[in-house]
Amino acid sequence: IRRWFAALPAAAYGDGSPEQGQDLADGMQMLGDRLRELAALRGAPQSELLVRELAPDMRSWRLGIEEILSGLVTDPQGMDVQAQRDRLNAKLAAVEARIEGVLSNAPAGAVSAAEFKNAYRLLGAYRGVSEALLELVRLASAMDWARLRETRF
């Protein structure tokens, strides 16, 4: 997509600029990088107790991500970046609190040191995906999509 943005004439950006297109491409790359990091960490050993207890919270986070991605597809300029940030931060704070609650109430030896470490590494990866996606939303909301969608033939 970086090449596509570079090939557009400056007039195609309307109120925007070619730099915005490159920034958007950079944001997409960053999101892709964070998603690859998350995918790599998902293979790390996880506590069955944590996986079971966190499943509803993680599903809620994934649904929030899906909602944001749908908004990017349908109306990137109409997205409220701060509202999306607040929602995702609340979801991740709930996950973190849930991890702490489960770990503090877990029987001795139920979660190994490696599983404990991996839980927080995974939480960090989820935060990375959230932040990269929110940055992409910020960049996309600044683009003049009506102008970019005009037929140019």
C-alpha positions as CSV (number, residue, x, y, z in Angstrom):
1,I,0.0,0.0,0.0
2,R,3.0,2.3,0.5
3,R,3.7,2.2,-3.2
4,W,0.0,2.9,-4.0
5,F,0.1,6.0,-1.8
6,A,3.4,7.1,-3.3
7,A,1.9,6.8,-6.8
8,L,-1.0,9.0,-6.1
9,P,-0.8,12.6,-7.2
10,A,-0.9,15.2,-4.4
11,A,-4.3,16.4,-5.5
12,A,-5.8,12.9,-4.7
13,Y,-5.2,13.6,-1.0
14,G,-7.6,16.5,-0.9
15,D,-7.1,18.3,2.4
16,G,-4.4,15.8,3.3
17,S,-0.9,15.2,2.1
18,P,1.2,12.4,0.6
19,E,3.0,12.2,3.9
20,Q,-0.3,11.1,5.5
21,G,-0.5,8.2,3.1
22,Q,3.0,7.1,4.1
23,D,2.2,7.5,7.8
24,L,-0.9,5.4,7.3
25,A,1.2,2.7,5.6
26,D,3.7,2.9,8.5
27,G,0.8,2.5,11.0
28,M,-0.4,-0.6,9.1
29,Q,3.2,-2.0,9.2
30,M,3.3,-1.4,13.0
31,L,0.0,-3.1,13.5
32,G,1.2,-6.1,11.5
33,D,4.4,-6.3,13.5
34,R,2.5,-6.2,16.8
35,L,0.1,-8.9,15.6
36,R,3.1,-11.1,14.6
37,E,4.6,-10.6,18.1
38,L,1.3,-11.6,19.7
39,A,1.0,-14.7,17.5
40,A,4.5,-15.7,18.5
41,L,3.8,-15.3,22.2
42,R,0.6,-17.3,22.0
43,G,2.7,-20.4,21.5
44,A,4.4,-19.9,24.9
45,P,3.3,-22.2,27.8
46,Q,0.3,-20.8,29.5
47,S,-1.4,-21.8,32.7
48,E,-4.6,-23.7,32.1
49,L,-6.1,-22.0,35.1
50,L,-5.3,-18.5,33.7
51,V,-6.5,-19.5,30.2
52,R,-9.8,-20.7,31.6
53,E,-10.3,-17.8,33.9
54,L,-9.4,-15.1,31.4
55,A,-11.3,-16.5,28.4
56,P,-14.3,-14.2,28.8
57,D,-12.1,-11.1,29.3
58,M,-9.9,-12.0,26.3
59,R,-13.0,-12.5,24.2
60,S,-14.2,-9.1,25.2
61,W,-10.9,-7.6,24.1
62,R,-11.0,-9.4,20.8
63,L,-14.6,-8.2,20.2
64,G,-13.4,-4.6,20.9
65,I,-10.6,-5.0,18.4
66,E,-13.1,-6.4,15.8
67,E,-15.4,-3.4,16.4
68,I,-12.5,-1.0,15.8
69,L,-11.5,-2.8,12.6
70,S,-15.1,-2.7,11.4
71,G,-15.1,1.0,12.0
72,L,-12.0,1.4,10.0
73,V,-13.6,-0.3,7.1
74,T,-16.9,1.5,7.2
75,D,-16.1,5.0,8.4
76,P,-12.5,5.7,9.3
77,Q,-13.1,9.5,9.6
78,G,-16.0,9.1,12.0
79,M,-14.1,7.1,14.6
80,D,-13.6,8.7,18.0
81,V,-10.0,7.7,18.8
82,Q,-10.2,8.7,22.5
83,A,-13.4,6.7,23.1
84,Q,-11.9,3.6,21.4
85,R,-8.7,4.1,23.6
86,D,-10.8,4.3,26.7
87,R,-12.7,1.2,25.9
88,L,-9.6,-0.9,25.1
89,N,-7.7,0.4,28.1
90,A,-10.7,-0.6,30.3
91,K,-10.7,-4.1,28.8
92,L,-7.0,-4.5,29.3
93,A,-7.2,-3.2,32.9
94,A,-9.9,-5.7,33.6
95,V,-7.7,-8.5,32.2
96,E,-4.8,-7.3,34.3
97,A,-6.9,-7.2,37.5
98,R,-8.3,-10.6,36.7
99,I,-4.8,-12.0,36.3
100,E,-3.7,-10.6,39.6
101,G,-6.9,-12.0,41.3
102,V,-6.5,-15.4,39.8
103,L,-2.8,-15.6,40.7
104,S,-3.4,-14.4,44.3
105,N,-6.1,-17.0,44.8
106,A,-4.4,-19.8,43.0
107,P,-3.2,-22.8,45.0
108,A,0.5,-23.0,45.5
109,G,2.2,-24.4,42.4
110,A,-0.9,-24.0,40.2
111,V,1.0,-21.5,38.0
112,S,4.7,-21.9,37.3
113,A,7.1,-19.0,37.2
114,A,7.4,-19.3,33.4
115,E,3.6,-19.3,33.1
116,F,3.4,-16.3,35.3
117,K,6.0,-14.5,33.2
118,N,4.3,-15.5,30.0
119,A,0.9,-14.2,31.2
120,Y,2.4,-10.7,31.6
121,R,4.3,-10.9,28.4
122,L,1.1,-11.8,26.6
123,L,-0.7,-8.9,28.3
124,G,2.1,-6.6,27.0
125,A,1.6,-8.0,23.5
126,Y,-2.2,-7.3,23.8
127,R,-1.4,-3.8,24.8
128,G,1.0,-3.4,21.9
129,V,-1.7,-4.5,19.4
130,S,-4.2,-2.1,21.0
131,E,-1.8,0.8,20.9
132,A,-0.8,0.1,17.3
133,L,-4.4,-0.2,16.2
134,L,-5.4,3.0,18.0
135,E,-2.5,4.8,16.2
136,L,-3.8,3.4,12.9
137,V,-7.3,4.7,13.7
138,R,-5.8,8.2,14.5
139,L,-3.9,8.2,11.2
140,A,-6.9,6.9,9.2
141,S,-9.3,9.4,10.7
142,A,-7.1,12.3,9.5
143,M,-7.2,11.1,5.8
144,D,-9.6,12.7,3.3
145,W,-11.3,9.4,2.3
146,A,-14.0,11.0,0.2
147,R,-11.3,12.5,-2.0
148,L,-9.3,9.3,-2.2
149,R,-12.4,7.4,-3.2
150,E,-13.1,9.6,-6.2
151,T,-12.9,8.0,-9.5
152,R,-9.9,9.3,-11.3
153,F,-10.3,8.1,-14.9
